[in-house]
Amino acid sequence: MDEWVDRSKGALTYRVTQVVSGHGCFGHYLHKIQREPEPQCHECGAADDTAQHTLEECNRWAVERAALRATTGVADLSLRSIIAAMLGSERNWEAVTSFCEEIMSQKEAAERVREAAADALPLRRRRQGRGRRAYARLEPQ
């Protein structure tokens, strides 16, 4: 933890934070916050879509995962290994950041499509909180 806090390189991005924390467009997390009826992976059908599943297992991301392994030289893509690789060099930090940006942007786009679907369950639909309603009133029609 001290190495992470005291690092001299690498800024955290929103999507890297999602992968590290597990709080992103992962079926497990969306199910936990009651946005999904089940925690399954929409990409491969696995029973539990976690950040770790996305990093190590999901077939949908095999090409991106292979590129990450080739660049970093890390075979074990556990969170502990990924963080160690990130701290090891700026090149590795950039490779992991690039991986997270690519994967999470695609997962987010797929999530938006599922939210907007006409047959989406009410719990899936994008919620319209006070902030969103207030902002919508400001937009020209």
C-alpha positions, 0 to 999 in steps of 0.5 A: 500500500505504501508503494501505491500511495508514494508512487512517483508515476501514473495517474489513476483514471476513472476506469482503472479505479473501476477495475481496481475497486470492482465498482463498475459495469460488472454484473456482480457489482450491478447486481449488488446495487440492484441494477441487474437481476443476476450477477452473470457476465453479459459477454460470456455467460459466466455465473459471476462477472467480477473485475477479476473475471474480466481481468483473467477469464472472460473470453470476450477480452482474450485479445486485449488480455494477450496484448496486456500479458505480452507488454507487461510480461505478467502471466498472472493477472490477479489484482495483486500482480497487476498492481505490482506490474503497474508499480514496476514501470511506467510502460506497465502502468500505461499498458494496464491503463490502456487495457482498463480504458479499452475494456471498461469503455466497451462494457459501459457502452453495452450497459447503456444499450441494455439500459435504453432497450425498450424491453429493459426491466425497470431496475435496469433503466437509467434512473432520473434523479433530481440532478438529472431532471434539473439538468434536463430542464436546462437543455434547449428542446 
